[in-house]
Amino acid sequence: MSDQVTHSVQDDAEHPPERHRGPVVLRRSRQAEDSTTDQRLLDSRGPSDWVHTDPWRVLRIQAEFVEGFGALAEVPRAVTVFGSARTPRDHPEYQLGRDIGTALANAGFAAITGGGPGSMEAVNRGASEAGGLSIGLGIELPFEQGLNPWVDLGVNFRYFFTRKTMFIKYAQAFICLPGGFGTLDELFEALTLVQTKKVTKFPVVLFGRDYWGGLYEWVRNTVLAEGKIGERDAALLHVTDDIDDAVGVVLEAYKAWEDTH
Ligand SMILES: C/C(=C\CNc1ncnc2c1ncn2[C@@H]1O[C@H](COP(=O)(O)O)[C@@H](O)[C@H]1O)CO
């Protein structure tokens, strides 16, 4: 933006010329600067610490939402699958992840994962190899490995909360494979959003009775029994070992969602 200088009919002490820079008015010695905004932008190389300030971060966060919404706007029906980043390729849970990715693709669902290694890679691989839409929402981490090779549509995020919005906004169900803190965080975030009716649509499937059974029993026998959640909250969890059952739960929820949208 270049400055505009205006003069009144008589230029005197009471009516000095004014320089307008957007909403800012500069008079007398305040308008001594004889350069345009473009010149000041292109000529200056000041300190760079402002890049790390919170107001600037807000703009980056906004940009991340805009990029994410833009990249994912056309995603058809989809399921977000969480699971361990540490599952080795020769582990049975890796094959399970591939089979779930394939089953979702065959049922017409895009598979959304965290885009990382382990179970995330397995699900993306199964979905991609079956000709489905394989989506990875990566996260910048100190020990980052980049998106796994079977992500066909990928978005990399700086902030966990932006990424979590995308996991939820673009899916109609969650499936959790065995996992650690990351998976547990994502599971409980999803449950809280459904419990508080921030999202109204989706079921949460815990895949693997041996792995999740203890948690499920604790939720029922302690958390529910002690009145910390209600029966309807506990019923949000569906534990299974059967891929057809998991996909059936997803399909049923999707039909219910479609009826209301
Ligand atoms: C730890 C290792 C790689 C980390 N890379 C990740 N990339 C993408 N997403 C990740 C990563 N680590 C965790 N996540 C998210 O949390 C869930 C898995 O966490 P868990 O603690 O392993 O269960 C997963 O759903 C991602 O969204 C390589 O060793």
The ligand as an SDF file (V2000), in Angstrom:
LIG
                    3D

 29 31  0  0  0  0  0  0  0  0999 V2000
    7.1330  -43.2290   16.8080 C   0  0  0  0  0  0  0  0  0  0  0  0
    7.3970  -43.3080   15.3490 C   0  0  0  0  0  0  0  0  0  0  0  0
    6.9120  -42.4350   14.4510 C   0  0  0  0  0  0  0  0  0  0  0  0
    6.0100  -41.3240   14.8020 C   0  0  0  0  0  0  0  0  0  0  0  0
    5.3300  -40.8860   13.6190 N   0  0  0  0  0  0  0  0  0  0  0  0
    4.0260  -40.5750   13.5780 C   0  0  0  0  0  0  0  0  0  0  0  0
    3.5570  -40.1290   12.3850 N   0  0  0  0  0  0  0  0  0  0  0  0
    2.2600  -39.8200   12.2680 C   0  0  0  0  0  0  0  0  0  0  0  0
    1.3570  -39.9540   13.2650 N   0  0  0  0  0  0  0  0  0  0  0  0
    1.7970  -40.3870   14.4460 C   0  0  0  0  0  0  0  0  0  0  0  0
    3.1430  -40.7120   14.6650 C   0  0  0  0  0  0  0  0  0  0  0  0
    3.2740  -41.1040   15.9540 N   0  0  0  0  0  0  0  0  0  0  0  0
    2.0570  -41.0410   16.5160 C   0  0  0  0  0  0  0  0  0  0  0  0
    1.1400  -40.6190   15.6220 N   0  0  0  0  0  0  0  0  0  0  0  0
   -0.3130  -40.4300   15.8650 C   0  0  0  0  0  0  0  0  0  0  0  0
   -0.6930  -41.1220   17.0500 O   0  0  0  0  0  0  0  0  0  0  0  0
   -1.1930  -42.4210   16.7260 C   0  0  0  0  0  0  0  0  0  0  0  0
   -0.1480  -43.4740   16.9930 C   0  0  0  0  0  0  0  0  0  0  0  0
    0.4750  -43.2340   18.2350 O   0  0  0  0  0  0  0  0  0  0  0  0
    0.9710  -44.4720   19.1030 P   0  0  0  0  0  0  0  0  0  0  0  0
    1.4690  -43.8450   20.3660 O   0  0  0  0  0  0  0  0  0  0  0  0
    2.0500  -45.1490   18.3180 O   0  0  0  0  0  0  0  0  0  0  0  0
   -0.2270  -45.3360   19.3200 O   0  0  0  0  0  0  0  0  0  0  0  0
   -1.5070  -42.4430   15.2460 C   0  0  0  0  0  0  0  0  0  0  0  0
   -2.8870  -42.7410   15.0200 O   0  0  0  0  0  0  0  0  0  0  0  0
   -1.1250  -41.0630   14.7380 C   0  0  0  0  0  0  0  0  0  0  0  0
   -2.2250  -40.2630   14.4040 O   0  0  0  0  0  0  0  0  0  0  0  0
    8.2250  -44.4340   14.8270 C   0  0  0  0  0  0  0  0  0  0  0  0
    8.6150  -45.3230   15.7560 O   0  0  0  0  0  0  0  0  0  0  0  0
  1  2  1  0
  2  3  2  0
  2 28  1  0
  3  4  1  0
  4  5  1  0
  5  6  1  0
  6  7  1  0
  6 11  2  0
  7  8  2  0
  8  9  1  0
  9 10  2  0
 10 11  1  0
 10 14  1  0
 11 12  1  0
 12 13  2  0
 13 14  1  0
 14 15  1  0
 15 16  1  0
 15 26  1  0
 16 17  1  0
 17 18  1  0
 17 24  1  0
 18 19  1  0
 19 20  1  0
 20 21  2  0
 20 22  1  0
 20 23  1  0
 24 25  1  0
 24 26  1  0
 26 27  1  0
 28 29  1  0
M  END
$$$$
